[in-house]
């Protein structure tokens, strides 16, 4: 019971915000319409139950007029049922897509807010495969929550409606055994209740492992798909290393988890299907066995027997809601658990960014200086990495950061950008200052070349003429004719071309602070020198901070900062030299 209660609380926490959102009136109207139609469906079933009595009595009595009348009545009722069933499905789907759209926008907003997605990875990404949470799980959550909720409402209303009918029929046709009437008030109701309770208990006993199996199946499927994408994204490196066999084995190993878990689902599903199918078939004949003695003792007519069987079936079906939807309930519970984990991961990442023990970039009055005061950067496990105090990056100055691999140069950039929370101390950044970070492998969204260059600005921020000019400046004039071409540019272009495009992006955005993390390392030294001269010419007011290992970079910077090992960590030491950029 605690597990069910916890799941329902989680469902309410995930679902309720939509019905308090800006789209709440449309959502509530659609939900109300779906519920009203469901209640109308139960009402029609009650009418059809009474019709069973009259229709089969007309057959038993060979009453032609009554038979024709009941056929007409049935046709009208069923026509109404079909119409409302069609509109119930339509309105249900309409509500689903509106609800899913709102949840998707909400999750995307929270996941892609203030580098939350990055911090989730730093924490180990306990909510594995966020892409699947936002796509498959949101879709399944909305679909299953609506269908299970409406189905449960139907079961409750059906139970209340038909229990009254069945109780009345039990009085009209008392239990008849061994030639005697046995007066048990509502005996058919009790029979249905005992039958359903026993079936529910056995179903849960057999099927409860499905919840864990469904949860793991989604995890293994997503992991397999993610690794397939990684192979596609890194196909060149795999081919160069002749890693086809190794990758095939890795992928087959992951797919082996999918198969093994699926076999577990198959085995468990076989058992629960065998039971539920047997239970379902037995439930067809059970009410006839229960009322047959009264019928053959002439205590009721054929119509009464058929109405009783129909009412018993409705009561038993309502009480067996848990049995008939167990497989769906197990899948739904796994979906709820995954979305709950995803939300918990988002909350933890947000808390990490503002926790007292994390690094907090502070906006200061425009002093033209980025200051690092009593700063200690650590790894996620708490191990010290970089320590500095009183270090400043002055406006308009060009600084080169050097140091051995693994000394924390890139992590220092991440901390200044405000996305690395591990450590303590303060980073003061001029209020309103624009910072741009260019890594060794720049990111380009899949789309037009123009949108790739202007990212993260909107596509129409710069004219085609501006884009063409900047492409020529960075040595890519041939790409000027391909601005409208759609492509996956991180795969289409060489790393050197990607780095030139990264510089083009910086020239367009003209940031106040430009951080180059080996952003020209794939270019030859003359090309690198050309681009640094271009930056100095086109961005004279921009503060440049570079990470690099080539000694030729020293000529383009006024100041060199070295990360030097001091015990378990690295410290900053710097020197200044006259600029020799020509």
GUFIKE-71172 format. One record per residue (C-alpha): residue number from 0; x, z, y. Coordinates in steps of 0.25 Angstrom, whole numbers, plus 5000, padded with zeros to 4 digits. Each point is the difference from the previous one (the first is absolute). Layout:
BEGIN
   num      u      w      v
   NUM      X      Z      Y
...
END
This chain:
BEGIN
   num      u      w      v
     0   5000   5000   5000
     1   5011   5003   5010
     2   5006   4986   4997
     3   4986   4994   5003
     4   4998   5008   5012
     5   5014   4997   5006
     6   4998   4985   4997
     7   4986   5000   5008
     8   5007   5008   5012
     9   5011   4989   5000
    10   4989   4989   4999
    11   4993   5006   5012
    12   5013   5002   5008
    13   5003   4985   4998
    14   4986   4994   5001
    15   4994   5009   5012
    16   5009   4995   5011
    17   4994   4986   4999
    18   4986   5005   5002
    19   5005   5007   5013
    20   5007   4988   5005
    21   4996   4989   5010
    22   4994   4992   4989
    23   4992   5012   4996
    24   4986   4995   5004
    25   5001   4987   4993
    26   5006   5007   4987
    27   4989   5011   5000
    28   4989   4989   5002
    29   5006   4992   4988
    30   5001   5013   4992
    31   4986   5004   5003
    32   4995   4986   4996
    33   5007   5000   4987
    34   4995   5014   4997
    35   4985   4997   5004
    36   5001   4987   4991
    37   5005   5009   4988
    38   4989   5010   5002
    39   4990   4988   5000
    40   5006   4995   4987
    41   4998   5014   4994
    42   4985   4999   5005
    43   4999   4986   4993
    44   5005   5006   4987
    45   4989   5011   5001
    46   4990   4989   5002
    47   5005   4992   4988
    48   5000   5013   4992
    49   4985   5001   5002
    50   4998   4985   4998
    51   5006   5002   4986
    52   4989   5009   4996
    53   4989   4991   5005
    54   5007   4987   4995
    55   5002   5005   4985
    56   4986   5006   5000
    57   4995   4986   5004
    58   5008   4994   4988
    59   4995   5011   4990
    60   4985   4998   5005
    61   5002   4985   5000
    62   4994   5000   5015
    63   5003   4986   5005
    64   4995   5003   5015
    65   5008   5013   5001
    66   5012   4992   4994
    67   4999   4989   5010
    68   4999   5010   5011
    69   5012   5008   4996
    70   5008   4987   4999
    71   4997   4997   5014
    72   5003   5014   5005
    73   5013   5000   4993
    74   5004   4986   5006
    75   4997   5006   5014
    76   5008   5013   4998
    77   5012   4992   4994
    78   5000   4990   5011
    79   5001   5012   5010
    80   5011   5006   4991
    81   5008   4987   5000
    82   4999   4999   5015
    83   5004   5014   5004
    84   5011   4999   4989
    85   5006   4988   5007
    86   5000   5006   5013
    87   5005   5013   4995
    88   5013   4993   4995
    89   5001   4992   5013
    90   4999   5013   5008
    91   5009   5008   4991
    92   5011   4989   5001
    93   4998   4999   5015
    94   5002   5015   5001
    95   5013   4999   4991
    96   5007   4990   5008
    97   4997   5007   5013
    98   5005   5014   4994
    99   5012   4993   4994
   100   5004   4993   5013
   101   4999   5014   5007
   102   5008   5007   4990
   103   5011   4989   4999
   104   5001   5000   5015
   105   5001   5015   5000
   106   5011   5001   4989
   107   5008   4988   5006
   108   4999   5007   5014
   109   5005   5013   4994
   110   5011   4994   4990
   111   5006   4991   5011
   112   5000   5011   5011
   113   5013   5005   5006
   114   5008   4996   4988
   115   4991   5008   4990
   116   5002   4990   4989
   117   5015   5002   5001
   118   5000   5015   5000
   119   4991   4999   4988
   120   5011   4992   4993
   121   5011   5011   5005
   122   4991   5011   4993
   123   5001   4992   4987
   124   4987   4993   5002
   125   4991   5009   4991
   126   4989   4991   5003
   127   5005   4988   4992
   128   4997   4986   5004
   129   4992   5002   5013
   130   4997   4985   5000
   131   4991   5003   4988
   132   4994   5012   5006
   133   4995   4992   5012
   134   4995   4988   4992
   135   4996   5003   4986
   136   4997   5015   5001
   137   4992   4999   5013
   138   4991   4989   4994
   139   4998   5008   4987
   140   4997   5013   5008
   141   4989   4993   5008
   142   4994   4993   4989
   143   5000   5011   4990
   144   4996   5011   5010
   145   4988   4992   5004
   146   4996   4995   4986
   147   5002   5014   4994
   148   4993   5007   5011
   149   4988   4991   5000
   150   5000   5001   4985
   151   5000   5015   5000
   152   4988   5000   5010
   153   4993   4990   4991
   154   5002   5010   4989
   155   4995   5012   5007
   156   4988   4993   5006
   157   4997   4994   4986
   158   5001   5013   4993
   159   4991   5008   5010
   160   4990   4988   4999
   161   5000   4998   4985
   162   5001   5015   4996
   163   4986   5002   5006
   164   4995   4988   4992
   165   5007   5004   4987
   166   4995   5015   5002
   167   4986   4995   5001
   168   5001   4991   4989
   169   5006   5011   4991
   170   4987   5008   5003
   171   4991   4988   4996
   172   5007   4998   4987
   173   5006   5013   4995
   174   5011   5000   4990
   175   4994   4998   4986
   176   5007   5004   4988
   177   4996   5002   4986
   178   4985   4998   5003
   179   5000   5010   5011
   180   5001   5000   5016
   181   5012   5008   5005
   182   4997   5004   5014
   183   5014   4999   5008
   184   4997   4998   5014
   185   5008   4987   5005
   186   5006   4998   4986
   187   5004   4986   5003
   188   5007   5004   5013
   189   5008   5011   4992
   190   5003   4990   4990
   191   5006   4990   5010
   192   5008   5011   5007
   193   5006   5005   4987
   194   5003   4986   4996
   195   5007   4996   5013
   196   5007   5013   5001
   197   5006   4999   4986
   198   5004   4985   5003
   199   5006   5004   5014
   200   5009   5011   4994
   201   5005   4991   4989
   202   5003   4988   5009
   203   5008   5009   5009
   204   5007   5006   4988
   205   5004   4986   4996
   206   5002   4993   5013
   207   5007   5010   5010
   208   5014   4994   4997
   209   4996   4987   5006
   210   5001   5006   5014
   211   5015   5002   4998
   212   5002   4987   4993
   213   4993   4992   5011
   214   5008   5007   5011
   215   5013   4996   4992
   216   4995   4986   4998
   217   4999   4997   5014
   218   5014   5006   5003
   219   5006   4992   4989
   220   4993   4987   5004
   221   5004   5002   5015
   222   5015   5003   4996
   223   5000   4987   4991
   224   4995   4992   5012
   225   5009   5006   5010
   226   5012   4997   4992
   227   4995   4985   4998
   228   5000   4999   5015
   229   5014   5006   5001
   230   5005   4989   4990
   231   4993   4989   5008
   232   5006   5006   5013
   233   5014   5001   4995
   234   5000   4988   4991
   235   5013   4994   5006
   236   5008   5012   4998
   237   4995   5002   4985
   238   5003   4985   4998
   239   5014   5001   5005
   240   5003   5012   4992
   241   4994   4993   4988
   242   4990   5012   4999
   243   4989   4993   4993
   244   5001   5007   4987
   245   5002   5014   5006
   246   4988   4998   5009
   247   4991   4995   4989
   248   5004   5012   4992
   249   4997   5009   5012
   250   4987   4994   5002
   251   4996   5000   4985
   252   5003   5015   5000
   253   4991   5003   5011
   254   4989   4991   4994
   255   5002   5008   4987
   256   4995   5012   5008
   257   4988   4992   5004
   258   4997   4995   4985
   259   5003   5014   4994
   260   4990   5007   5010
   261   4990   4989   4998
   262   5001   5002   4985
   263   4996   5015   5003
   264   4989   4995   5008
   265   4995   4991   4989
   266   5001   5011   4990
   267   4992   5010   5008
   268   4990   4989   5005
   269   4997   4996   4985
   270   4997   5015   4997
   271   4991   5002   5012
   272   4993   4986   4998
   273   4997   5003   4986
   274   4994   5013   5003
   275   4992   4995   5013
   276   4995   4988   4992
   277   4995   5008   4989
   278   4994   5010   5009
   279   4993   4989   5008
   280   4995   4993   4988
   281   4995   5014   4994
   282   4993   5003   5013
   283   4991   4987   4998
   284   4994   5005   4987
   285   5001   5015   5003
   286   4987   5001   5009
   287   4992   4993   4989
   288   5004   5009   4989
   289   4996   5012   5010
   290   4986   4995   5003
   291   4997   4992   4987
   292   4994   5012   4993
   293   4990   5001   5011
   294   4997   4985   5000
   295   4998   5000   4985
   296   4991   5012   5001
   297   4991   4992   5010
   298   5004   5010   5011
   299   5003   4988   5009
   300   4998   4985   5001
   301   5011   4989   5000
   302   5000   4999   5015
   303   5003   5015   5001
   304   5011   4999   4990
   305   5007   4989   5007
   306   4998   5007   5014
   307   5006   5013   4993
   308   5012   4992   4995
   309   5002   4993   5013
   310   4999   5014   5008
   311   5009   5006   4990
   312   5010   4989   5001
   313   5000   5002   5015
   314   5002   5015   5000
   315   5011   4999   4989
   316   5007   4988   5008
   317   5000   5009   5013
   318   5005   5012   4992
   319   5011   4991   4994
   320   5005   4994   5013
   321   5013   5007   4997
   322   5001   4993   4987
   323   4996   4986   5004
   324   5010   5000   5012
   325   5011   5008   4994
   326   5010   4989   5000
   327   4997   4997   5014
   328   5001   5014   5004
   329   5014   5002   4994
   330   5005   4988   5008
   331   4993   5005   5012
   332   5007   5014   4999
   333   5013   4993   4998
   334   4998   4992   5013
   335   4996   5012   5008
   336   5013   5007   4995
   337   5008   4988   5004
   338   4994   4999   5014
   339   5001   5015   5002
   340   5015   4999   4996
   341   5002   4989   5010
   342   4993   5008   5012
   343   5009   5012   4996
   344   5012   4991   5001
   345   4996   4995   5014
   346   4997   5015   5004
   347   5013   5005   4995
   348   5008   4988   5007
   349   4993   5003   5013
   350   5003   5015   4999
   351   5015   4997   4997
   352   5000   4992   5013
   353   4996   5012   5008
   354   5005   5012   4992
   355   5008   5010   5007
   356   5012   4997   4991
   357   5001   4985   5003
   358   5006   4992   5011
   359   4991   4998   5012
   360   5004   4989   5010
   361   4996   5004   5014
   362   4997   4991   5011
   363   5007   5005   5013
   364   4999   4995   5014
   365   5008   4986   5002
   366   5014   5005   5000
   367   5005   4987   4994
   368   5006   5008   4989
   369   4997   5003   4985
   370   5005   5014   4997
   371   5003   5006   4986
   372   5000   5015   5002
   373   5004   5010   4988
   374   4996   4989   4991
   375   5002   5001   4985
   376   4995   4989   4991
   377   4997   5004   4985
   378   4996   4992   4988
   379   4986   5003   4994
   380   5006   5010   4991
   381   5006   5008   5011
   382   5014   4996   4999
   383   5007   4998   5013
   384   5004   4986   5005
   385   5003   4999   5014
   386   5002   5010   5011
   387   5002   4998   5015
   388   4998   5008   5013
   389   5000   4995   5014
   390   5001   4985   4996
   391   4994   4990   5010
   392   4997   4985   5000
   393   5001   4996   5015
   394   4991   4989   5006
   395   5007   4987   5000
   396   5012   5004   4991
   397   5004   4992   4988
   398   5003   5010   4988
   399   5006   4997   4987
   400   4997   5010   4988
   401   5010   4999   4989
   402   5003   5009   4988
   403   5001   4999   4984
   404   4988   4995   4992
   405   4990   5011   4997
   406   5004   5008   5013
   407   4986   5000   5006
   408   5002   4989   5010
   409   4986   4993   4997
   410   4994   5014   4998
   411   5004   5003   5015
   412   4993   4988   5005
   413   4988   5004   4992
   414   5000   5013   5006
   415   5001   4994   5014
   416   4988   4991   4997
   417   4992   5012   4996
   418   4998   4997   4985
   419   5010   5009   4994
   420   4994   5015   5000
   421   5010   5007   4991
   422   5009   5009   5008
   423   5000   5008   5013
   424   5003   4999   5014
   425   4995   4991   5012
   426   5001   4986   5004
   427   4996   4997   5014
   428   4996   4986   5003
   429   4996   4995   5014
   430   4985   5000   5002
   431   4994   4986   4998
   432   5013   4994   4995
   433   4999   4988   4991
   434   5009   5001   4988
   435   5002   4989   4989
   436   5007   5001   4987
   437   5006   4988   4993
   438   5004   5003   4986
   439   5010   4992   4991
   440   4988   4993   4994
   441   4989   4998   5010
   442   4985   5000   4996
   443   4991   4988   5003
   444   4985   5000   4996
   445   4995   4989   4992
   446   4993   4990   5009
   447   5005   4990   5011
   448   5014   5000   5004
   449   4995   5003   5014
   450   4994   5013   4996
   451   5012   5004   4992
   452   5009   4998   5012
   453   4990   5007   5010
   454   4997   5012   4990
   455   4996   5011   5003
   456   4994   4993   5013
   457   4987   4992   4999
   458   5002   4985   4996
   459   4996   4995   5014
   460   5009   5009   5008
   461   5011   4989   5002
   462   4998   4985   5002
   463   5005   4990   4990
   464   5010   4996   5011
   465   5006   5014   5001
   466   5001   5001   4984
   467   5007   4986   5000
   468   5010   5004   5010
   469   5004   5013   4994
   470   5001   4993   4986
   471   5010   4990   5007
   472   5008   5012   5006
   473   5002   5007   4987
   474   5004   4987   4993
   475   4987   4996   4992
   476   4995   4988   5008
   477   4995   4993   4988
   478   4989   5011   4998
   479   4994   4997   5013
   480   4992   4990   4994
   481   4995   5009   4989
   482   4993   5011   5009
   483   4986   4998   4994
   484   5005   4999   4986
   485   4995   5011   4991
   486   5010   5006   4990
   487   5007   5012   4994
   488   5012   5000   5009
   489   5008   5011   4994
   490   5000   4991   4987
   491   5001   4986   5007
   492   5012   5003   5010
   493   5014   5004   4996
   494   5004   5014   5005
   495   5008   4995   5011
   496   4989   4992   5005
   497   4991   5012   4999
   498   5010   5008   5008
   499   5000   4989   5011
   500   4985   5001   5001
   501   5002   5015   5001
   502   5008   4998   5012
   503   4990   4990   5006
   504   4989   5011   4998
   505   5009   5009   5008
   506   5002   4990   5011
   507   4985   4998   5001
   508   4996   5014   5001
   509   5012   5005   5009
   510   5000   5014   4996
   511   5007   5011   5008
   512   5007   5005   4988
   513   5005   4990   4989
   514   5005   5006   4987
   515   5007   4990   4991
   516   5002   5006   4986
   517   5010   4989   4994
   518   4990   4990   5006
   519   5011   4989   5000
   520   5008   5004   4988
   521   4996   4987   4992
   522   5005   4991   5011
   523   5014   4995   5001
   524   5008   5006   5011
   525   4999   4989   5010
   526   4985   5000   4999
   527   5000   5015   5001
   528   5008   4999   5013
   529   4991   4989   5005
   530   4988   5009   4998
   531   5006   5012   5006
   532   5004   4992   5013
   533   4985   4995   5000
   534   4995   5014   5000
   535   5009   5004   5011
   536   4996   4988   5008
   537   4985   5001   4998
   538   4998   5015   4999
   539   5010   5005   5010
   540   4991   5013   5003
   541   4998   5003   4985
   542   5008   5012   4994
   543   5006   4994   4987
   544   5004   5009   4988
   545   5006   4993   4988
   546   5004   5004   4986
   547   5011   4992   4994
   548   5012   4999   4992
   549   5008   4988   5006
   550   5011   5003   5010
   551   4996   4988   5008
   552   4987   5007   5005
   553   5009   5010   5008
   554   5002   4989   5010
   555   4985   5000   5003
   556   4998   5015   5002
   557   5005   5010   5011
   558   4999   5012   4991
   559   5003   5003   4985
   560   4994   5011   4993
   561   5005   5004   4986
   562   4994   5008   4989
   563   5011   5009   4995
   564   4998   5009   4988
   565   5000   5015   5003
   566   4998   5008   4988
   567   4987   4996   4993
   568   4995   4992   5012
   569   5004   4990   5010
   570   5002   5002   5015
   571   5001   4991   5012
   572   5013   4997   5007
   573   5001   4989   5011
   574   5009   4993   5009
   575   4998   4991   5012
   576   5007   4987   5003
   577   4998   4989   5011
   578   4991   4989   4996
   579   5006   4987   4996
   580   4988   4991   4998
   581   5002   4986   5005
END
